[in-house]
Amino acid sequence: MKKIILLLLISNFSFAQQWTKTEIKNLLSIEFPNTPKEKKGVQKISYSSSLKDNIYKMTVRDSKQFNLLESPSKSELSELYKKYTEGYVSSFNGKVIQQKKILINGIIGNETKFSRKTNNKIRVITFRRTFLLKDKLIIYEFSTNKKSEEKIEKLKNKFFNSLNINS
């Protein structure tokens, strides 16, 4: 009996999801469900991780390419976020479901929910947040093909709420 209990405890620990805190450019940190892959590009760095049917991404872009004023107004930021996200969604032939202004640690941002179909005709829902931090455009997103709204919301919130901006 003791062996069975020990075996059950060990298997529960091995199947528990261990989230990994990732520090990004001394600006912020965020937790992924496992160690993310890092990819450097021209004026950007991306981190991505997947687990089961879910994809977690964080991208940090140099905002200088957007020709923003030094201190953009709230309306200029909102327009930037909206146009940038709409361009991204259209590149996937996706459809914006909802777009709203949000505050992320007191910083004005944008949250978009959109859907798209993969090459295999699977419907994917993506939740994407965008905001400007210093001279960096921060984009992080959670994508899933799950149908359970409750499970989607729980996983999305765990990822989104793990964001921590360094002071």
SVG drawing of the C-alpha trace seen along z (x, -y; Angstrom):
<svg xmlns="http://www.w3.org/2000/svg" viewBox="-17 -64 36 66">
<polyline fill="none" stroke="black" stroke-width="0.4" points="0.0,0.0 2.8,-2.4 4.4,-1.7 1.2,-2.6 0.8,-5.8 4.4,-6.7 4.0,-5.9 0.9,-8.1 2.6,-11.0 5.6,-10.8 3.4,-10.6 1.4,-13.6 4.5,-15.7 5.9,-14.6 2.7,-15.7 2.3,-19.0 2.8,-21.9 5.9,-23.9 5.9,-27.5 9.2,-29.2 9.8,-32.8 11.6,-34.5 13.4,-37.8 13.2,-39.9 15.8,-42.7 15.8,-43.9 12.4,-45.4 10.0,-42.8 9.4,-39.2 6.7,-36.8 6.0,-33.1 5.7,-30.4 4.4,-26.9 7.9,-25.6 11.2,-27.1 10.5,-29.3 12.4,-29.3 14.2,-32.5 14.4,-34.0 16.3,-37.2 15.3,-39.1 15.8,-42.6 14.9,-45.1 13.0,-42.4 13.3,-39.4 10.6,-36.8 10.0,-34.0 7.5,-31.2 6.4,-28.1 3.7,-25.6 2.0,-23.0 -0.8,-20.7 -3.0,-22.8 -1.8,-26.2 0.8,-28.6 2.3,-31.4 4.3,-34.2 6.1,-37.4 7.7,-39.8 9.7,-42.9 10.1,-45.2 12.1,-48.4 9.5,-51.1 11.7,-53.6 10.5,-52.0 7.0,-53.3 8.2,-57.0 6.4,-57.9 6.8,-61.2 8.8,-61.1 5.7,-61.2 2.8,-60.0 -0.7,-60.9 -3.2,-58.3 -5.1,-58.6 -1.9,-58.1 -1.0,-55.0 -4.5,-53.6 -4.3,-54.1 -0.9,-52.5 -2.0,-49.5 -5.2,-49.1 -3.5,-49.4 -0.5,-47.2 -2.8,-44.5 -5.2,-44.7 -2.3,-44.3 -1.1,-41.3 -4.5,-39.7 -5.1,-40.3 -1.7,-38.6 -3.3,-35.4 -6.6,-36.0 -8.0,-36.2 -11.1,-38.0 -11.0,-40.4 -13.7,-39.4 -13.1,-42.0 -10.6,-44.9 -10.4,-47.1 -8.2,-49.5 -6.7,-48.2 -4.3,-49.3 -1.2,-47.2 0.5,-48.3 -0.9,-51.8 0.3,-51.8 -2.3,-52.2 -2.5,-49.1 -4.7,-47.1 -6.2,-43.7 -7.5,-41.9 -9.3,-38.6 -9.3,-37.2 -9.8,-33.9 -8.1,-32.4 -7.9,-29.0 -4.7,-27.0 -3.6,-25.1 -5.4,-22.1 -8.7,-24.1 -8.5,-24.1 -10.0,-27.2 -7.6,-29.0 -8.5,-31.8 -5.8,-34.2 -5.8,-36.8 -3.1,-39.5 -2.0,-42.4 0.1,-45.2 1.7,-48.2 4.6,-50.6 7.2,-50.4 10.0,-53.0 11.2,-52.6 9.9,-49.1 6.6,-47.8 5.6,-44.8 3.3,-42.1 2.3,-39.0 -0.4,-36.5 -2.1,-33.3 -3.5,-31.1 -5.6,-27.9 -7.9,-25.7 -9.7,-24.5 -13.4,-25.1 -14.0,-25.3 -14.3,-29.0 -13.6,-28.3 -10.3,-26.5 -9.3,-29.1 -9.9,-32.0 -8.0,-30.3 -4.9,-29.6 -4.9,-33.0 -5.2,-34.8 -2.4,-32.7 -0.1,-33.8 -1.2,-37.4 -1.3,-38.0 2.3,-36.7 3.7,-39.8 5.8,-41.9 7.3,-45.2 10.7,-46.0 10.8,-49.5"/>
</svg>
